Amino acid sequence: MADKPTKGLADVVAASTALSDIDGKAGRLFYRGYDIHDLAGRATFEETAHLLQRGKLPTRSELDAYREELARGRELGALVSANIAEIAEKQKPMEALRSLVSLAGADDPDKDSVEHEANLRKAARLVAQQPLLVARYHAARTGAELPDPDPSLSIAANFLLQVTGRTPDPREVEIFDECLVLHADHTMNASTFAARVCAATLSDMHSAIVAAIGTLKGPLHGGANEQVMKTLESISPSGVAQAVRDKLARGEKIMGFGHRVYKTEDPRATHLRRMSAELAEASGDDTYYRMSKEMEEVVFEAKGLYPNVDFYAASVYHYLGIPTDLFTPVFSVSRMSGWTAHVIEQHADNRLIRPDSEYIGETDQKWKPIEER
């Protein structure tokens, strides 16, 4: 008799990948064999995207060429540009990004090809355009003047400039760049799996990315960092412990804690906690960092749960001046590097992803004419 299916495909190996790996027991994350602790704060996001998409950390000349390719690919096409204002008026952030990436697919000069070189070009354009899509969307809905992207600046620097409307402090750029590195890939999470399932049909890269964004939109995958910030804003700084205990007593989930894979602290949370503390001190108001630390201590004492990547990301993004409802779109800016790399990998060694299922419905039903039912 066949084994019973594992609910949620837990522990089921769905694909082979050389992109990232997790040691959940030890709390370690690797991109192409590099420990995230070695990459964070050292490799730039552009270097990390190159590593994921093109298989290796770039040399200086390769990085310069890749940055130039990103700068050229940043320009948005006619369909996207013509529709941003209406989309911003009618759709929330993740809905809007789903629509805009789909339109970008129609504008892309390689839209009809799934060949490897075309995929590399599309992957670079998607990484370059995603931060601009978020910034253009935000400017359209707020009526703000959007500064032109500066080709001499990094993706992190340009994004902060365009979203906040001010020239970011160099250290803020370094911290945000590190955030992008930390979120770049994370094995077979829900959105990555959705992208690979779509790509496995030999559908195009933009379609696969739309599938990923639609999956990230769901609150059980994306949005936890936004909910963490809303929780912090909803409780009194002096009443954190009681508020957490009350939520737990009511059986409510405290967002930003626990992880399906990690059995100890999420290694990304280690870096984000440090960055939150640094930004809090620099801002002159460490309220949200102090509240986060207290919340972490109370949850661990009560439930034995560690913070995950979303918990301290909330206060980090807040201190950087990013609007709360753009936290999940910021995730997509980073994860675009991983999603596109997975599509490239899937197309390079493809087989249609077609799992089996366990039928639990009625059997031996007999058809009757409608008059006899």
PyMOL commands that set and color helices and strands:
alter all, ss='L'
color gray80, all
select helices_A, chain A and resi 7-9+36-39+45-54+60-73+78-90+93-107+116-142+155-164+170-182+190-199+205-217+224-234+240-249+267-283+287-303+309-319+324-348+370-372
alter helices_A, ss='H'
color red, helices_A
select strands_A, chain A and resi 20-23+28-31+34-35
alter strands_A, ss='S'
color yellow, strands_A
deselect
rebuild
show_as cartoon
